[in-house]
Amino acid sequence: MRTNKGIGPWLFDGYNYLLLSVLVIVTLYPIYYMAIISVSDGLLVSRGDVKFFPAGFNWEAYKTVLEDPAIIRSYGNTFVYTLLGTCINVGLTALCAYPLSRNKLYGKSVFTFLIILTMFFHGGIIPNYLVVNNLGLLDSMWAILLPPAINVWYMIMMRTFFSGIPNELHESAFIDGANDVHIFLRIVLPLSMPVLATMTMFYAVWHWNSFFPAMIYLNDPKLFPVQIIMRKIVVAGQMGNQSMAASGSDMTVLVSAENIKYAVIIITIFPILAIYPFIQKYFVKGVMVGSLKG
């Protein structure tokens, strides 16, 4: 049986589709623009002839970037920082969140207050630098990995998720002889895959995009992440091979600094863009559950 809902719902749906389409275009066009610039002829790019489609299609910018040993080394460093840093972050965040989610923890409110206090008051850059220096972590990978080991806001989200797990599961496990470690590893963590995937995504993206700690704590170029190299190219315009001419039989392909810049950016953001679709369902579910429960 059909019901005539009038033109109002159709207009509302059309407005939503139009708004979402505009948001998608505004979001994706900068990435698309960088991609077409990176594979276009540098001369045409410098003249502003590239708008919506590649012009003078070539891969020379990517070849130049991938042949630079500093970029390859920094790219590997970023993978290491992201992998180890995310493991440290998620592990320590979960270990901190689980006890705070249990009502039987003695002094729970005091610990929670002290931890949340760090969100509003902290020493700042200079005290942090002095602490890292006095611990002997300067110019090492641990200066990048250990200071941001736990994000308090992410810990609160994970604690909220843990608090939503029925207490009956803990009680039945205790009756069967399990201790807190077994319950945490065999019951809580398997049931918390959405929030764990969400925290993994948050931390991994932060580590992948992070450059400021490396600017402060690292002096050895061999330890630089790729974001430092990208910053030099994008902001300071520093690269050994900023332009290159590849001559053919009937044409000359110019690779300019703009091609190099956008090629580095595309290579840098590609891993995050490739991984995100596979964990999106956990990401959305984890954020919603962590924000609604508690």
C-alpha positions in Angstrom: 0.0 0.0 0.0 1.5 3.3 -1.1 1.4 6.4 1.0 1.8 9.8 -0.3 4.4 11.6 1.8 4.4 14.8 -0.2 7.3 16.7 -1.6 8.9 17.5 1.7 10.8 14.3 2.3 12.0 14.3 -1.3 13.4 17.8 -0.9 15.0 16.9 2.4 16.7 13.8 0.9 17.8 15.8 -2.2 19.3 18.5 0.0 21.2 15.8 2.0 22.5 14.2 -1.1 23.6 17.5 -2.5 25.3 18.6 0.7 27.1 15.2 1.1 28.2 15.4 -2.5 29.7 18.8 -2.0 31.5 17.6 1.1 32.9 14.6 -0.7 34.2 16.8 -3.6 35.7 19.4 -1.2 37.4 16.6 0.8 38.7 14.5 -2.1 39.6 17.2 -4.7 42.8 18.4 -2.9 44.1 14.8 -2.8 43.1 14.3 -6.5 44.7 17.6 -7.4 48.0 16.6 -5.7 47.9 13.3 -7.5 47.5 14.8 -11.0 50.1 17.5 -10.3 52.6 14.8 -9.3 52.2 13.0 -12.6 52.1 16.0 -14.9 54.8 17.8 -16.9 56.6 20.3 -14.6 56.5 23.0 -17.3 52.8 22.8 -17.6 52.4 22.8 -13.8 54.5 25.9 -13.4 52.4 27.7 -16.1 49.2 26.7 -14.2 47.8 24.6 -17.1 46.9 21.6 -14.9 43.4 21.9 -13.3 41.3 18.8 -13.5 43.3 16.2 -15.6 47.0 15.3 -15.8 49.0 17.1 -18.6 52.1 15.5 -20.1 51.6 12.3 -18.0 54.9 10.9 -16.5 56.2 9.2 -13.4 59.5 10.9 -13.3 58.7 12.7 -10.0 58.0 9.4 -8.2 61.2 8.0 -9.7 63.2 11.0 -8.4 61.6 10.6 -4.9 62.1 6.9 -4.7 65.7 7.2 -5.8 66.5 9.6 -3.0 68.1 7.6 -0.1 67.1 10.1 2.5 63.5 9.7 1.7 63.7 5.9 1.6 65.5 5.8 4.9 63.0 8.3 6.5 60.1 6.3 5.1 61.4 3.2 6.8 61.9 5.1 10.1 58.3 6.3 10.0 57.1 2.7 9.6 59.2 1.7 12.6 58.0 4.6 14.7 54.4 4.0 13.7 54.5 0.2 14.3 56.4 0.3 17.6 54.7 3.4 18.9 51.2 2.2 18.2 51.9 -1.1 20.0 53.3 0.8 23.0 50.4 3.2 23.0 47.6 0.7 22.6 49.1 -1.7 25.2 49.8 0.9 27.9 46.4 2.6 27.3 44.6 -0.7 27.7 46.6 -1.6 30.8 45.7 1.8 32.3 42.1 1.8 31.3 41.2 -1.6 32.5 41.9 -1.1 36.2 40.1 2.2 36.1 37.0 0.6 34.7 36.7 -1.8 37.7 34.7 -0.6 40.7 36.8 -2.7 43.1 40.0 -0.7 42.4 40.9 1.1 45.7 41.5 4.8 45.2 39.9 4.7 41.7 38.6 8.3 41.9 41.9 9.6 43.1 43.9 8.0 40.2 41.3 9.1 37.7 41.5 12.7 38.9 45.3 12.7 38.8 45.3 11.3 35.3 42.7 13.7 34.0 44.5 16.6 35.6 47.4 16.0 33.1 45.0 16.9 30.3 44.7 20.5 31.6 48.1 21.1 33.2 51.5 20.1 31.9 55.0 21.4 32.0 55.3 22.4 28.4 58.0 22.0 25.8 61.1 23.0 27.8 60.4 20.8 30.9 59.6 17.9 28.6 62.8 18.4 26.7 64.8 18.5 30.0 63.1 15.3 31.2 63.9 13.5 27.9 67.5 14.9 28.1 68.1 13.8 31.7 66.8 10.3 30.9 69.4 10.1 28.1 66.8 9.6 25.4 67.8 12.5 23.1 68.8 11.5 19.6 67.2 8.1 19.9 64.0 6.5 18.7 62.8 6.2 22.3 62.5 10.0 22.5 59.8 9.7 19.9 58.0 6.6 21.3 58.0 7.0 25.1 56.9 10.5 25.9 53.5 10.2 24.1 53.0 6.6 25.4 49.4 7.3 26.7 46.9 9.8 25.4 44.5 10.5 28.4 41.5 11.2 26.2 41.9 7.9 24.4 42.4 6.1 27.7 39.1 7.6 28.9 37.3 6.3 25.8 38.8 2.8 26.3 37.9 2.9 30.0 34.3 3.8 29.1 34.2 0.9 26.7 35.6 -1.6 29.3 33.0 -0.3 31.8 30.2 -1.4 29.4 31.3 -5.1 29.5 28.8 -6.9 31.8 30.2 -7.5 35.3 28.6 -11.0 35.2 31.4 -12.1 32.8 34.0 -11.1 35.3 32.2 -12.8 38.2 31.7 -16.0 36.3 35.4 -16.0 35.3 36.5 -15.5 38.9 34.3 -18.5 39.9 36.0 -20.6 37.3 39.4 -19.7 38.9 40.6 -16.9 36.5 42.5 -14.0 37.8 42.5 -10.4 36.6 45.3 -11.0 34.0 43.4 -13.9 32.5 40.1 -12.0 32.4 41.8 -9.0 30.8 43.6 -11.1 28.1 41.0 -13.7 27.4 37.7 -11.9 27.9 38.0 -8.2 27.9 40.4 -7.7 25.0 38.6 -10.1 22.6 35.3 -8.3 23.3 36.9 -4.9 22.8 38.1 -5.2 19.2 36.1 -2.2 18.0 37.7 0.2 20.5 41.1 -1.4 20.1 40.9 -0.9 16.3 39.8 2.7 16.9 42.7 3.4 19.2 45.1 1.7 16.8 43.9 4.0 14.0 44.1 7.1 16.1 47.6 6.4 17.4 48.9 5.1 14.1 47.7 8.2 12.2 49.3 10.4 14.9 52.6 8.7 14.7 52.6 8.7 10.9 51.9 12.4 10.7 54.0 13.4 13.7 57.1 15.6 13.0 57.4 18.1 15.9 58.9 15.7 18.5 61.5 14.7 15.9 62.4 18.3 15.3 63.0 18.8 19.0 64.6 15.5 20.1 66.5 14.3 17.0 69.7 15.6 15.5 70.8 12.6 13.5 69.3 12.8 10.0 69.4 9.0 9.9 66.7 8.9 12.5 64.4 11.5 10.8 60.8 10.4 9.9 59.5 11.1 6.5 57.4 14.0 7.8 60.6 15.9 8.5 61.8 15.4 5.0 58.4 16.3 3.6 58.4 19.5 5.7 61.8 20.5 4.3 60.5 19.9 0.7 57.1 21.6 1.2 58.0 24.5 3.5 61.7 25.1 3.0 62.0 23.7 -0.6 65.1 21.7 0.3 66.0 18.7 -1.8 69.0 17.7 -3.6 67.1 17.0 -6.8 64.4 19.6 -7.0 64.2 19.6 -10.8 65.3 17.2 -13.5 65.0 17.2 -17.2 64.5 13.9 -19.0 65.1 14.3 -22.7 63.5 12.1 -25.3 63.7 11.9 -29.0 61.0 14.5 -29.6 60.1 16.0 -26.2 61.6 17.2 -23.0 59.8 16.3 -19.7 60.5 18.7 -16.9 60.1 17.5 -13.3 59.8 20.6 -11.1 59.8 21.2 -7.4 56.0 21.2 -7.4 56.0 17.7 -8.9 58.4 16.5 -6.3 56.5 18.1 -3.5 53.2 16.5 -4.3 54.7 13.2 -5.1 56.2 13.1 -1.6 52.9 14.0 -0.1 51.0 11.3 -2.1 53.6 8.7 -1.1 53.3 9.8 2.6 49.5 9.7 2.9 49.0 6.5 0.7 49.5 3.9 3.6 46.8 5.6 5.7 44.4 5.8 2.8 45.0 2.2 1.9 44.5 0.8 5.5 41.5 2.9 6.6 38.8 1.1 4.5 39.6 -2.2 6.1 39.2 -1.0 9.7 36.4 1.6 9.1 33.7 -0.6 10.5 35.6 -1.1 13.7 36.5 2.6 13.8 32.9 3.9 13.6 31.6 1.3 16.0 34.3 1.9 18.5 33.8 5.7 18.5 30.0 5.4 18.9 30.1 2.8 21.7 32.8 4.6 23.6 30.9 7.8 23.4 27.5 6.5 24.4 28.2 4.1 27.2 29.1 5.2 30.8 
